[in-house]
Amino acid sequence: MIDRDDIERLREIFVTRQECDNTMDEVNKKLAKDATALAVINTKLSLIMWMLGAFGTATAGCIVKLIFGG
């Protein structure tokens, strides 16, 4: 039969459900912050790619005009 000493020994070795829940809550908060930061990075990257695309298109147009003498 399991007595109090065995239960106390098990609590020293293993993590309780409450401790696990607290740890998972902290991890979820950190992941939410990371997701927010990733969304900001994604928005900035989209803007940069749009600007580079517009600049590249204009540059390609100028090069084609110079090559064909238009």
ChimeraX attribute file (.defattr): number of C-alpha atoms within 10 A of each C-alpha:
attribute: neighborCount
match mode: 1-to-1
recipient: residues
	/A:1	3
	/A:2	6
	/A:3	7
	/A:4	8
	/A:5	9
	/A:6	11
	/A:7	11
	/A:8	10
	/A:9	10
	/A:10	12
	/A:11	11
	/A:12	10
	/A:13	9
	/A:14	9
	/A:15	11
	/A:16	12
	/A:17	9
	/A:18	9
	/A:19	11
	/A:20	11
	/A:21	12
	/A:22	12
	/A:23	11
	/A:24	12
	/A:25	12
	/A:26	12
	/A:27	11
	/A:28	12
	/A:29	11
	/A:30	11
	/A:31	12
	/A:32	12
	/A:33	11
	/A:34	12
	/A:35	12
	/A:36	11
	/A:37	11
	/A:38	12
	/A:39	12
	/A:40	12
	/A:41	12
	/A:42	12
	/A:43	10
	/A:44	12
	/A:45	12
	/A:46	12
	/A:47	12
	/A:48	12
	/A:49	11
	/A:50	12
	/A:51	12
	/A:52	12
	/A:53	12
	/A:54	12
	/A:55	12
	/A:56	12
	/A:57	12
	/A:58	12
	/A:59	12
	/A:60	12
	/A:61	12
	/A:62	12
	/A:63	12
	/A:64	12
	/A:65	11
	/A:66	10
	/A:67	9
	/A:68	7
	/A:69	7
	/A:70	7
